[in-house]
Amino acid sequence: MLVKKIAFGDNNEAFIESRLKNGLNIIYSDDNNRGKTLVMQGLMYSLGYDSIFPSTFPFKEKYFYSEIEVDGESFEFLRKGNSFVVKTSSSIQIFNSVSELKYFLDKHVFSIPRIRKENRSLLVSPSLLYEMFFVGQDNRNPAGLISRGQFNKSDFKNMIYSFAGLSEDDLSKEDLKTIKDKISKLQKELKETRKKITIIKSSPDVAEVFSKQFDSEKVQEKVKTISSLNEQISKLKRTRQREINRKSKLEQLISELKSLNQELDEGNVQCGECGSQKIIYTNKELTFDISNIDVRNGILNSISQNIHQKAEIIYDYSREINHLQANLNKELSETPPNFQKLILYQEQASSDILYDEKAFSLGQQIEGLKSQLESSIAVSEEIKNSRISLDNEIINLMGKIYRTIDSQGNLKFDDIFSKRDATFSGSEGQEFYFCKMISLSRALKHTFPILIDSFRSGEISSTKERKMLDLYSKIDKQIILTSTLKDEEYSANKYDQYENINSIDYSSHDNCKIMTAHFSKEFGVLISRFDGLMI
């Protein structure tokens, strides 16, 4: 992934950064509040990251644009509020939420890992994924995530495993339990079969009538399991219904827009009050002029794609609901044996040869299931060991990188997050992130850039900085860093001394005023690329 352009603003003022290159980029200034952080945050926000803008910045009123390249294909993103437009060489897609956007990203731009959470297989949020390569200036703490949404540190680790191809099958634990339960049931049945005529008096199943049926603890456990399944089914059904409602509204909108095409063939539609023939389509935050037939067809295509995506999401929810319903039916059907079963056993006891044949068949089934269980456990153990190996690889890389920049340092790494009560002095927190970002990049071999806002935070020494920049410059991918220089460093043109650094100076920007009218016309040209969009 290569970041080619970043922009944000509106009709009156804007800012555009198009000087980024592949390799090492440093955006710097001789003082704070020159807009470096807004550019980094604006980029990530346009791609679906949670807002971490300063409270004084009116980000909800602005449009955020970015152009990225993935595997040679260009994607342009535009965001306002929770609405997104994504332009490719062949289409324009409109999304009303980050959730809708992430499905498009996963299918068309870059793979988004799935993890198991709340008994469901979920695509992680873009914010969680981006923290694999992005470190913002605000809210950062090596002991946790910067963006604290529905996902946590454990989810981040599971995402790393999934990214590395080390996620266990979604149903593996459940399958193991099912196999074990089936073996146990068949072994009990085999034992009963071998007892033949003494079946009624010694059957464990019969004993369950008197022991487990009235066992309060078991009853409560059963009630809890059934209640949990009912709650999950109910929650998924509500979510599915919301998606069905949205799909229905989109289909209605398609119908209205197509009907509009027919009207325009017959004559002109115009406002009865002002006489304007301009027709607009809006999704609350983004507005398009669809008077032009090509623009209207583009919007129709985007809505059709959204309907198709909704259908896939609804199908996924239905499949998950059906799976939970099957589990619920299983729980409800597993009741203690009744007297009819006793009578059945009495009838079977009349023929020893039938028991012998049945015992032989049961033995074969048990052996087959045991073989399947051993195979599943072996796979699970292999994944577990591979995860441990990946953890060790990342931690060892962090230690090795740290010793490269500070051979006498005191930091020790035993996880990709520091302990919650760990105290960092000076630049140690930033050094932790430095080691973590590069180690994740090397171990996972991901193709994302490395983005670190204020990479010298904590007054990193000049010696350490030189070593850090040397390591960054050897990474075969795009690196974007920001830095605030001291007066003497700025006067000495510090970063111009490095041939392999693309240095971008923000010192000329007014204090807290990176957006200007100077860029408004060019920003309007960028917006016009999203056919029919009005700002």
C-alpha angles and dihedrals in degrees: 000000000000124000108218106168140010125191141160138172140079140254094302105041138007147154129223127193113193101149097092119122139185112274126030118354125178121191107198143166139182093245143021126267096044095125103263094125093045090056093051093044092044091055094051093042091055089055095052104273117146117263115268096162121140113269091244095058113091095219094157089066095051136079118232121206134185137170119207134175123218121182091341095309121114123225124187119201128196123182135183118172106319095334124101137188120195120194124197130174090271109027150019119226126194123205130186098203145019087252091060091044095054092059089054091047091050094049102038112016114029134339116266114206123241123222135184111252130159089358090302136105105238136182105236118241119264088243092060092045093048093054086071088075108009128079115183125203097238131062093009120151122163088220094064150005123299094218108049106197129133092314128077140193092280089054090051091055092047088050089054090051091048091049089053092050093252101118115124118237110278092243099033097109091043091047091051091052091047092051092047092049091049092050090049091049093048092047090052090048091048091051091050092047092053092052087062110173094018088060099112098049098044105032111125088211090061091050088055089067089067101031111036103026091069096032103123094203093054092046091052091048090052091048091049092050094048092046091051092050091048091050092050092048092048092049093049092047090054091049091047091050091054089053091047090051091050091048090050092051091050091050089050090050090051089053092050094048092048089049087052089057089057092050092051090052089058098043145312126304114215140168112268093217106041101017094233117154093200113123120196137195118204136181094194097269104035125050128196129193102227098177086108112080093219092053090047091051089050090053090047090053092049092050090048090053090050090051090051090049091049090052090054092048091048089050091051091051091047091051090050092047091050091051092051091046089054089052090048092050089050092052092048093048096050101089129147117276118268133211091276088068090053090053090048091053090050091055093048092051091069094079121051093189092061089054091050093052091045093049091052091051093047091050091055092049092050093050091050092050092046090054090050091048093051090050092050092048090049090054091047091050091048091054091046092052091045090053091052089050091051091049090051092047093053094044092047090049090051090052093046093049091046092053088051092062099030115019091175096045125128100219116119124189126212099151141016087254124054121236113276093240095045114126118216121198127201113332097348094106092055091045088055091055092045092055093042097051095048093044093052090048092052098040096045095034089217120175098222120113121249112247121186123171114209094002092182094057112149095035099283109204121251091246093054091044092055090051091047092050090048090055093045092051091055093057111101097226142065116294121188118188134169126212140176112216130210117242094258092047092050093047090052092054088237101190095039087073090071115080094198097052124092098210119196117193119214096172093108093063117106116252109279090349112099094143116078139167087250091080098038096093093048090045089053089054090054091050091049088063086073093074113241097357112147125204 
